[in-house]
């Protein structure tokens, strides 16, 4: 469950949403895409918040770190993460 400590989220009736941690939008989604961002804050907490957001809103991705490299699994396999990567949603 996504905690509300320094975290806000909004969703609308069209299937769009965003999660903001401090002043950084860390996950933004539409019915077709998901865009995770760190805003330069590659921390364990940012990664944890992204994963909690994905679980809470059924976004279908998971972040992890392997030997210092962030990876994102979008359900079709792991990809190297970079800020603003656009993932295609496979289910809503």
C-alpha positions as CSV (number, residue, x, y, z in Angstrom):
1,X,0.0,0.0,0.0
2,X,1.3,3.4,-0.9
3,X,1.8,5.5,2.2
4,X,0.8,9.2,2.2
5,X,4.1,10.4,3.7
6,X,5.2,13.2,1.4
7,X,3.2,11.4,-1.3
8,X,0.1,12.5,-3.2
9,X,-1.8,10.8,-6.0
10,X,-4.6,11.8,-8.4
11,X,-6.7,9.8,-10.8
12,X,-9.5,10.7,-13.1
13,X,-12.5,9.0,-14.7
14,X,-10.5,8.6,-18.0
15,X,-7.9,6.2,-16.5
16,X,-5.2,8.8,-16.1
17,X,-3.2,9.3,-12.9
18,X,0.0,10.4,-11.3
19,X,1.9,9.8,-8.0
20,X,4.0,12.6,-6.7
21,X,6.7,12.1,-4.0
22,X,7.8,15.3,-2.5
23,X,7.7,17.6,-5.6
24,X,8.6,14.9,-8.1
25,X,6.0,13.0,-10.2
26,X,7.4,9.5,-9.9
27,X,4.7,7.7,-11.9
28,X,2.3,9.0,-14.5
29,X,-0.1,6.9,-16.5
30,X,-2.7,7.0,-19.2
31,X,-4.9,4.1,-20.4
32,X,-2.1,3.3,-22.9
33,X,1.2,4.2,-21.2
34,X,3.1,4.4,-17.9
35,X,6.0,6.8,-17.4
36,X,8.1,6.3,-14.2
37,X,10.6,9.0,-13.3
38,X,13.0,9.6,-10.5
39,X,13.7,13.3,-11.0
40,X,17.3,12.4,-10.3
41,X,16.5,10.8,-7.0
42,X,17.7,7.2,-7.5
43,X,16.9,6.1,-3.9
44,X,15.6,3.0,-2.4
45,X,12.6,5.0,-1.2
46,X,11.8,6.3,-4.7
47,X,12.0,2.8,-6.0
48,X,9.8,1.5,-3.2
49,X,7.2,4.2,-3.8
50,X,7.1,3.4,-7.6
51,X,6.5,-0.3,-6.8
52,X,3.8,0.5,-4.3
53,X,2.1,2.8,-6.8
54,X,2.3,0.1,-9.5
55,X,0.7,-2.4,-7.1
56,X,-2.0,-0.1,-5.8
57,X,-3.1,1.1,-9.2
58,X,-2.6,-2.1,-11.1
59,X,0.0,-0.7,-13.4
60,X,1.7,-4.0,-14.1
61,X,5.4,-3.0,-13.7
62,X,8.1,-3.6,-11.1
63,X,11.3,-1.8,-10.4
64,X,14.5,-3.3,-9.0
65,X,18.2,-2.7,-8.7
66,X,20.8,-5.1,-9.8
67,X,24.5,-4.3,-9.2
68,X,23.7,-0.6,-9.1
69,X,21.6,-0.6,-12.3
70,X,17.9,0.1,-12.1
71,X,15.7,-2.3,-14.1
72,X,12.0,-2.1,-14.9
73,X,9.9,-5.2,-15.7
74,X,6.8,-4.3,-17.6
75,X,5.5,-7.9,-17.7
76,X,7.3,-8.7,-21.0
77,X,10.8,-8.8,-19.5
78,X,13.3,-6.5,-17.8
79,X,14.6,-3.3,-19.4
80,X,17.3,-0.9,-18.3
81,X,15.4,2.0,-16.6
82,X,16.0,5.6,-17.6
83,X,14.1,8.6,-16.4
84,X,11.0,9.1,-18.5
85,X,11.0,5.6,-20.1
86,X,7.5,5.0,-21.6
87,X,6.0,1.6,-21.0
88,X,3.0,0.3,-22.9
89,X,0.2,-0.8,-20.7
90,X,-0.8,-4.4,-21.3
91,X,-4.0,-4.3,-19.1
92,X,-6.0,-1.5,-17.5
